[in-house]
Structure formats: C-alpha cells, structure tokens
Amino acid sequence: MESKVSEGGLNVTLTIRLLMHGKEVGSIIGKKGETVKKMREESGARINISEGNCPERIVTITGPTDAIFKAFAMIAYKFEEDIINSMSNSPATSKPPVTLRLVVPASQCGSLIGKGGSKIKEIRESTGAQVQVAGDMLPNSTERAVTISGTPDAIIQCVKQICVVMLESPPKGATIPYRPKPASTPVIFAGGQVRADPLAASTANLSLLLQPPPLPAYTIQGQYAIPHPDVSLHSASLAFSSHHRYPLHASVTCY
C-alpha cells in the first residue's frame, strides 16, 4: 500500500478510536447532539460514540484520511475552546495543552515508537506535540493508549504522522478492542462471602453496605457477621440484602 500522507488526500479508509471521559464526550455531543452532527457533516467522517453509563467512552472516527484530519481538527479546537472558557473562571494564567488519547492495537505500537524510540522522537520534534505510548495494555484488550498533547495544530500534524505509521504497519493477528466497563461498587464475591474492605474502598462506597457509615470491615459467614480481627467495637449492626428470595439480616454485639 502506497502511503503518502502530507496534507491528506489518500483514498484510504481508516478507523481511529479515541478514549474520552464523560465530560469530554458531552462537549463533543453538544446540546441535543448539535455539535457532533456538525462535525459529521463538515468533516465527512463517521463519528460514533459508545453506549453505556461508563466513566470512559470510546469515540470511533472512520473515513478517508482527509475526513479524519478534519474531524480531529474540529475536536481539538472544541477542546481548546472548552479550556479557554474554563480559564475565565480560574486564577490560572498559563493555558494547559489540549490532550487526546488514541486507542491503538499493541502490535502497531512498536512501529510507532521505532527502534530505540527514534520514530516517536521524530514525531515529537517535527510536530511539537507530546506523544506518550502506554506501557501496559488496556484492561481485557490487546490495545494501548497513546496520549497526544499540544496545540490543536500540533495535534493535527501528529495524527497525520500516526496515520502514516498505521498504514505502513497494519496490526498483526487478532485485535481485542478495549471496551470501558461501568463503575462498580468495591465488593468481592468469593466462596459465598461478601467483604467490604475500607482500606481498598472509599467511605462513600462503603456506606452502601455498612450502616451507619463509616463502619469497619465485616466478613459475612452463614448468618453471622464477624468484625475484622483488628477492630474492637462495643456494638454494631449490619443489614445485607442478597439477590436470594429472602434477605439476610444479621446483628452482632462484640465485647
């Protein structure tokens, strides 16, 4: 495949995936979906946003390279606009950079980094953007996050060069895409026991299980609630509703 991406113009369809926080997704969607509709129409790229009530969402941009560059430009400038608006109510004087996170198959990250980091260094120096490739794969996937930071123009140039790498070095083997998971309460089910550990969870999450908050950790065994051995209480009560037909109510007095 010939790859000559200078200012776009390749008749090649690419798919680029972005990882965004909920607030960033809201900015892209806009009021009644007006912003993302405008981006789709003006760039010519397909922009899809993953469903689900998750802290993170996947934004998929598909189209010819020039359409992808236009879509990235609109996203980058929208994020810069959000930063400027947020600074109007902030004492900060220096404007933070725009940051985007790409999701890239791990098998392509080696080509993006280059031998001894030569390729990623070249991209940084030629575009002025900061580029970082995560060392670990995203959970339950074979993809890594690639973080790009800088001015919108630097980000656009950086994305162009990353597209060249992706075209020249297609992914090897099957790719398991990263799918963000909904936020879950810190409960571990093992051997019929339920344990809420305050050392591993916030008091706010524990309050869903322990009343009144905050209470020390308990292990439920059968119909007895046994306090953590390191904790001494005068009295405590615990109500645990399981998914069984009859809820379990247990109380215990410790001396």
C-alpha positions, 0 to 999 in steps of 0.5 A: 500500500502506497502511503503518502500522507502530507496534507491528506488526500489518500483514498484510504479508509481508516478507523481511529478510536479515541478514549474520552471521559464523560465530560469530554464526550458531552462537549463533543455531543453538544446540546441535543447532539448539535455539535457532533452532527456538525462535525459529521457533516463538515468533516465527512467522517463517521463519528460514533460514540459508545453506549453505556453509563461508563466513566470512559467512552470510546469515540470511533472516527472512520473515513478517508484520511482527509475526513479524519484530519478534519474531524480531529481538527474540529475536536481539538479546537472544541477542546481548546475552546472548552479550556479557554472558557474554563480559564475565565473562571480560574486564577490560572494564567498559563493555558494547559495543552489540549490532550487526546488519547488514541486507542491503538492495537499493541502490535502497531505500537512498536512501529510507532515508537521505532527502534530505540524510540527514534520514530516517536522522537521524530514525531515529537520534534517535527510536530511539537506535540507530546506523544506518550505510548502506554506501557501496559495494555488496556484492561481485557484488550490487546490495545494501548493508549497513546496520549497526544498533547499540544496545540490543536495544530500540533495535534493535527500534524501528529495524527497525520504522522500516526496515520502514516505509521498505521498504514505502513504497519497494519496490526498483526493477528487478532485485535481485542478492542478495549471496551470501558466497563461501568463503575462498580461498587468495591465488593468481592464475591468469593466462596459465598462471602461478601467483604467490604474492605475500607482500606481498598474502598472509599467511605462513600462506597462503603456506606452502601453496605455498612450502616451507619457509615463509616463502619469497619470491615465485616466478613459475612459467614452463614448468618453471622457477621464477624468484625475484622480481627483488628477492630474492637467495637462495643456494638454494631449492626449490619443489614445485607440484602442478597439477590436470594428470595429472602434477605439476610439480616444479621446483628452482632454485639462484640465485647 
